[in-house]
Amino acid sequence: MEARRRARFDARRSRNDLPRKLVVEFIGTFFLVATVGFSVRSGSNLAPIAIGGVLMVMIFAGGHVSGAHYNPAVTLAVFIRGRCASKDVIPYWVAQVGAGIVAAVVAVWLVGKSGTPMEINNVPAAFVAEFLFTFALAYVVVNSATAKGTAGNSFYGLAIGMTVILAWERGKAFS
């Protein structure tokens, strides 16, 4: 009797998984983008630590629910890997872009528009740096968070968070 009740519960839960995943993606992306906005606008040298740290804790909080992509490029990489259903890709992107827009509005409202925009002197170098570090992020996610060998281990949040910190620190010279 208990097994049958549990199976019905699991079946209902799996039918309603997408809205739950989208809420997790929205929350994680919101806090990631908001932290970028707060940290960059503050001019703090510790911005990479704050950004990587918030990404790490959001991955720990939501990784078991949605995969904790929090970035359309990561969703695409996980889809290509075969670990994200095609029916989930567009809804994930909508949740992530929507959260990014809301977070940007909140960050500007809370911190203000003051601040000097970064000057990019070499656009091709900036694009190459962005491509390389986005690739590094997707590579770490795909090989630490979606690999069979890491099933049941959520410590991949540390690897992903550190990737963001290191990418920021090394990539800031280019973009």
ABEGO torsion letter per residue (X at the ends): XAAAAAAAAAAAAAAAAAAAAAAAAAAAAAAAAAAAAAAAAAGBAAAAAAAAAAAAAAAAAAAAAAGGAGBAAAAAAAAAAGABBAAAAAAAAAAAAAAAAAAAAAAAAAAEABEBBBBBABAAAAAAAAAAAAAAAAAAAAAAAABAAABGBAAAAAAAAAAAAAAAAAAAAAX
